[in-house]
């Protein structure tokens, strides 16, 4: 998890020049009185026998220091050299602003030097570490959609290398990726910087048809979409995400020669295009949403179809569940789900297609998700792995969509 507080320890001070040998002050040593301030917290240190080129223990601990704006830590050291026969000499002030997330995410020990002055020069040794005992981040929740199904299937979650390795392995075993979602999971490591690792969760079903998986920024993604479409593949799911500040798009492709479309825009244009394409014999099959430049963007994948359908966007969980039950009675089945935060509240998106088969929707943490998956898929070979442990089960229902979120946060 990302640290919001630090433990700062000023370990020692190295007196480079005490001014005893460079001024007319009497005696062979100096009397130094220092004040040390870390993000508003202060401590004192003094020594009445300060000499040149000598290191003295300080051991001043500033516990649980709240990080300042942009996660910064400000350190200021000032003081004076006491003179018995004249006015005190003001020592140079050391001022340093540090950004741990940029420079030392796990913590560090470093020396900071004061300006050079005829009244005295010094440096301090500082250790900065993430403060222990900080509150854990909110738990991640998963929303999963199931429909009646049979045949081979699998579920896999892991980092990109793990995911693509398993994708190739399962593809060779006659399974095809049908849904993909992605999120950043907290590693549990306390650090000043990003303490998360990106995970990719894929839903696989039986298939031997042509297929592809592609991830890139939008220009390359759009170009690849056109290229693969011309090669007899159709986009069936899209997953936008941020990677090192870049907006990425991951796409899942399956064999197909039917009419299709891909549309990305803000909501008014998205809704208008949904109505237009629906009237032209296309059906929305996958949808996701993200924030870009402060604006909410919706991405939709379309395939040929003339069956009943519906789209429900921007409602809370209670209304989302009520809408699903209403659609069930009207012969529609939830086929894709997405969620996003708006005003600190979690909103949900549902894509519906005609159907009369059994269905289910579940919500919970990762352990709940795995438990529900095993319970609902209990007759047939199956695999679920959350790095590094594997689990096996069988099924009468099949997972058709999954999304995850941290309540009220924008990812």
C-alpha positions in Angstrom: 0.0 0.0 0.0 1.1 3.6 -0.6 2.4 5.3 2.5 0.8 8.6 3.6 3.0 9.1 6.7 6.7 8.7 7.2 9.1 8.1 10.1 12.0 10.5 9.8 15.1 10.0 11.9 18.0 12.5 12.0 20.8 10.1 12.9 23.8 12.3 13.2 25.4 15.6 12.4 28.9 16.1 10.8 30.5 19.3 11.9 32.7 20.3 9.0 33.7 23.7 10.2 32.9 24.8 13.8 34.4 28.2 13.1 36.7 27.8 16.1 39.8 27.8 13.9 38.6 30.4 11.4 37.4 33.1 13.9 38.9 34.9 16.9 36.6 33.1 19.4 38.5 31.7 22.4 38.7 28.0 23.2 39.4 24.9 21.1 35.7 23.9 20.7 32.3 25.6 20.2 28.9 25.4 21.7 26.2 24.6 19.1 22.4 24.8 19.7 20.3 23.4 16.9 16.5 23.3 16.0 15.3 20.7 13.6 11.9 20.8 11.9 10.3 18.1 9.8 6.9 19.0 8.2 6.1 21.2 11.2 7.4 18.8 13.9 10.4 20.1 15.8 13.2 18.8 18.0 16.3 20.3 19.7 19.9 19.2 19.8 22.9 20.8 21.4 26.6 20.1 22.2 29.0 22.2 24.1 32.2 20.6 22.8 31.8 20.8 19.0 35.0 20.4 17.0 35.9 20.5 13.3 35.5 17.4 11.1 33.7 15.4 13.8 30.4 13.3 13.6 28.0 13.6 16.6 25.0 11.3 17.3 21.7 13.1 17.2 19.1 10.3 17.2 16.0 12.6 16.9 13.0 10.6 15.7 9.9 12.2 14.1 7.3 9.5 14.1 4.2 9.3 11.9 5.0 12.5 9.9 2.1 13.3 7.5 3.4 13.8 4.0 2.9 17.3 2.6 1.5 18.3 -0.8 2.6 16.0 -3.6 3.9 13.6 -1.0 6.8 15.9 0.0 8.9 16.0 3.2 10.4 19.3 4.2 13.4 19.3 6.5 14.8 22.5 8.0 17.8 22.8 10.4 18.9 26.0 12.0 20.8 27.1 15.0 23.5 29.3 16.6 27.0 29.0 18.1 27.0 30.5 21.6 29.7 33.1 22.4 30.5 34.2 25.9 32.3 37.3 24.9 30.3 38.6 22.0 26.9 38.1 20.2 26.0 34.6 19.2 26.9 33.5 15.7 24.0 32.4 13.5 24.7 29.0 11.8 23.6 28.6 8.2 20.1 27.2 7.7 19.8 23.9 5.9 16.5 23.6 4.0 15.6 20.6 1.8 12.4 19.3 0.3 12.3 15.6 -0.6 9.9 13.6 -2.7 10.2 10.0 -1.6 7.8 8.6 -4.2 10.1 9.9 -6.9 13.5 9.3 -5.3 13.3 6.4 -2.8 10.0 4.6 -2.7 11.0 2.1 0.0 12.9 4.6 2.1 16.5 5.8 2.3 19.4 7.1 4.4 21.1 10.2 3.0 23.3 13.1 3.9 22.1 16.7 3.5 24.6 19.5 3.5 24.2 23.1 4.9 25.4 26.1 2.9 29.0 27.0 3.5 29.5 29.8 6.0 32.3 31.4 8.0 30.2 30.9 11.1 30.1 27.1 10.6 29.3 24.4 8.1 27.7 21.0 8.7 25.7 18.1 7.2 23.1 15.8 8.7 22.4 12.1 8.1 18.6 11.4 7.7 16.7 8.1 7.4 13.2 8.3 5.9 11.0 5.3 5.9 7.2 4.6 5.4 5.5 4.8 8.8 4.2 1.5 10.0 0.7 0.8 11.2 -1.0 2.8 8.5 -4.6 2.1 7.6 -5.1 -0.6 5.0 -6.6 0.5 1.7 -10.2 -0.3 0.9 -10.9 -3.8 -0.3 -11.4 -4.5 -4.0 -14.8 -5.8 -5.0 -15.7 -8.0 -7.9 -19.0 -8.1 -9.8 -19.5 -11.2 -11.9 -22.2 -12.3 -14.3 -23.2 -15.9 -15.0 -25.4 -17.6 -17.6 -26.3 -21.2 -18.2 -23.5 -23.0 -20.1 -21.5 -26.1 -20.6 -18.2 -27.1 -22.0 -14.6 -26.4 -21.1 -13.8 -23.1 -19.5 -11.2 -21.4 -17.4 -10.5 -18.3 -15.3 -7.1 -16.8 -14.9 -5.7 -13.7 -13.1 -2.1 -12.6 -13.1 0.3 -9.9 -14.3 0.8 -9.5 -18.0 3.5 -12.1 -18.5 1.6 -14.6 -16.4 -1.6 -13.8 -18.3 -0.2 -14.0 -21.8 1.7 -17.2 -21.0 -1.6 -18.8 -19.7 -3.5 -17.4 -22.7 -1.1 -19.2 -25.1 -1.3 -22.4 -23.0 -5.1 -22.4 -22.8 -5.4 -21.5 -26.4 -3.4 -24.7 -27.3 -5.8 -26.7 -25.1 -8.9 -25.6 -27.1 -10.0 -22.6 -25.0 -10.6 -19.1 -26.1 -10.5 -15.8 -24.2 -13.9 -14.2 -24.3 -13.7 -11.5 -21.5 -10.9 -9.4 -20.1 -10.7 -7.0 -17.2 -7.7 -5.3 -15.6 -6.9 -3.5 -12.4 -4.1 -2.5 -10.2 -3.9 -4.7 -7.1 -2.1 -3.7 -3.9 1.0 -5.8 -3.3 0.8 -5.3 0.5 4.3 -3.7 0.3 4.4 -0.4 2.2 6.1 2.2 0.0 6.0 5.9 -0.8 5.3 5.3 -4.4 2.9 3.1 -6.4 2.6 -0.1 -4.3 0.4 -1.9 -6.9 0.9 -4.3 -9.7 -1.4 -4.5 -12.7 -3.4 -7.7 -13.0 -5.4 -9.0 -15.9 -8.4 -11.3 -15.4 -9.6 -13.4 -18.3 -12.6 -15.6 -18.9 -12.1 -18.5 -21.2 -14.6 -20.8 -22.9 -14.3 -23.8 -25.3 -13.3 -23.0 -28.9 -10.9 -23.8 -31.7 -11.6 -20.7 -33.9 -9.2 -18.0 -34.9 -8.4 -15.5 -32.2 -6.1 -12.7 -31.0 -5.2 -10.6 -28.1 -3.8 -7.0 -28.5 -2.9 -4.2 -26.2 -1.6 -0.7 -27.2 -2.3 3.0 -27.2 -5.4 4.1 -29.2 -3.8 4.9 -32.7 -2.1 1.4 -32.8 -5.2 -0.2 -31.3 -7.5 1.2 -33.9 -5.1 0.2 -36.7 -4.9 -3.3 -35.4 -8.7 -3.5 -35.0 -9.0 -2.7 -38.7 -6.3 -5.1 -39.7 -7.7 -8.0 -37.8 -11.2 -7.3 -38.9 -10.0 -7.6 -42.5 -8.5 -10.9 -41.6 -11.8 -12.4 -40.4 -11.5 -11.6 -36.7 -14.0 -9.6 -34.6 -13.4 -7.6 -31.5 -15.5 -9.1 -28.6 -14.2 -7.2 -25.6 -12.2 -4.1 -24.8 -10.4 -3.1 -21.6 -9.0 0.5 -21.3 -6.4 1.2 -18.6 -3.6 3.5 -17.7 0.1 2.3 -17.9 2.8 4.7 -16.8 0.5 7.6 -17.6 -0.4 6.3 -21.1 -4.0 5.3 -22.0 -3.9 1.8 -23.2 -6.6 -0.5 -24.8 -6.6 -4.2 -24.6 -8.7 -6.1 -27.1 -10.0 -9.7 -27.3 -10.7 -11.0 -30.8 -12.5 -14.1 -32.1 -13.2 -15.4 -35.6 -16.1 -13.8 -37.4 -17.2 -12.2 -40.7 -20.4 -10.4 -39.5 -21.1 -6.7 -39.5 -19.4 -4.9 -36.5 -18.4 -1.6 -35.1 -16.3 0.1 -32.5 -17.2 3.4 -30.9 -15.5 5.6 -28.3 -16.9 8.9 -27.0 -18.5 10.9 -24.2 -22.0 9.8 -23.2 -24.3 11.9 -25.3 -22.5 10.9 -28.5 -22.2 7.3 -27.3 -25.9 7.0 -26.6 -26.8 8.5 -30.0 -24.5 6.1 -31.7 -25.9 3.2 -29.8 -29.4 4.0 -31.0 -28.1 4.5 -34.6 -26.2 1.3 -34.8 -29.0 -0.7 -33.1 -31.4 0.5 -35.8 -28.9 -0.7 -38.4 -28.9 -4.3 -37.1 -25.9 -4.2 -34.7 -25.9 -5.0 -31.0 -23.7 -3.8 -28.2 -21.7 -6.8 -26.9 -19.1 -5.2 -24.7 -18.7 -1.9 -23.0 -16.2 -0.1 -20.6 -15.6 3.4 -19.4 -12.7 5.6 -18.2 -11.8 9.2 -17.4 -9.7 11.1 -19.8 -8.8 14.8 -19.3 -11.5 15.1 -16.7 -14.2 13.8 -19.1 -15.9 10.4 -18.8 -15.5 8.3 -22.0 -17.4 5.2 -23.0 -16.1 2.5 -25.3 -18.5 0.1 -27.0 -18.0 -3.0 -29.2 -20.8 -4.0 -31.6 -21.6 -7.2 -33.5 -24.4 -8.1 -35.9 -27.8 -8.9 -34.3 -31.5 -8.1 -34.4 -32.6 -9.6 -31.0 -34.0 -7.7 -28.1 -31.5 -5.7 -26.2 -31.1 -2.9 -23.6 -28.4 -0.6 -22.1 -28.5 0.7 -18.5 -25.9 3.2 -17.4 -25.0 5.3 -14.4 -27.1 3.8 -11.5 -26.2 2.7 -8.0 -26.1 -0.9 -7.0 -29.6 -1.1 -5.7 -31.1 0.3 -8.9 -28.8 -1.8 -11.0 -30.0 -5.0 -9.3 -33.6 -3.9 -9.7 -33.1 -3.2 -13.4 -31.6 -6.6 -13.9 -34.6 -8.4 -12.4 -36.9 -6.3 -14.5 -35.0 -7.2 -17.7 -35.1 -10.9 -16.7 -38.9 -10.8 -16.7 -38.8 -9.1 -20.1 -36.7 -11.9 -21.6 -33.4 -10.0 -21.5 -30.1 -11.3 -19.9 -27.2 -9.3 -18.6 -24.2 -10.0 -20.8 -21.6 -7.4 -19.7 -21.1 -5.3 -16.6 -18.8 -2.3 -15.9 -18.5 0.1 -13.0 -17.1 3.5 -12.3 -16.9 6.2 -9.5 -18.9 9.4 -9.8 -19.0 11.9 -6.9 -17.5 9.3 -4.6 -20.3 6.8 -5.4 -20.0 3.6 -7.4 -22.1 3.5 -10.5 -22.8 0.5 -12.7 -23.3 -0.2 -16.4 -25.3 -3.2 -17.8 -25.4 -4.5 -21.4 -28.4 -6.8 -22.1 -29.3 -9.2 -24.9 -32.3 -11.5 -25.5 -32.3 -14.7 -23.6 -34.4 -17.1 -21.5 -31.7 -19.2 -19.9 -30.6 -19.2 -16.2 -28.4 -16.3 -15.0 -26.9 -15.0 -11.8 -25.0 -11.9 -10.6 -22.6 -11.8 -7.7 -20.6 -9.2 -5.8 -17.9 -9.6 -3.2 -14.1 -9.6 -2.6 -11.7 -11.9 -4.3 -12.3 -14.8 -2.0 -16.1 -14.4 -2.5 -15.6 -14.2 -6.3 -13.6 -17.5 -6.3 -16.1 -19.2 -4.0 -19.1 -18.1 -6.1 -17.3 -19.2 -9.3 -16.7 -22.6 -7.9 -20.2 -23.0 -6.6 -21.9 -21.9 -9.8 -19.5 -23.9 -12.1 -19.7 -27.3 -10.6 -20.1 -29.8 -13.5 -17.2 -29.9 -15.9 -13.5 -29.2 -16.1 -12.4 -25.8 -15.0 -9.4 -23.8 -13.7 -9.0 -20.7 -11.6 -5.7 -19.4 -10.5 -4.8 -16.3 -8.6 -1.0 -16.1 -8.6 0.5 -18.4 -7.4 -2.1 -20.9 -6.2 -4.3 -23.0 -8.5 -7.8 -24.3 -7.9 -10.0 -26.7 -9.9 -13.8 -27.0 -10.2 -16.6 -28.0 -12.6 -19.8 -26.3 -14.0 -23.5 -25.9 -15.1 -23.1 -22.1 -15.4 -20.5 -20.1 -17.2 -19.0 -16.8 -16.2 -19.7 -14.3 -18.9 -18.5 -11.0 -17.5 -16.5 -9.7 -14.5 -15.5 -6.2 -13.4 -13.7 -5.0 -10.3 -13.5 -1.7 -8.4 -12.5 0.0 -5.1 -15.6 1.6 -3.8 -15.8 5.3 -4.8 -12.4 5.5 -6.4 -11.5 6.3 -10.0 -9.0 3.9 -11.6 
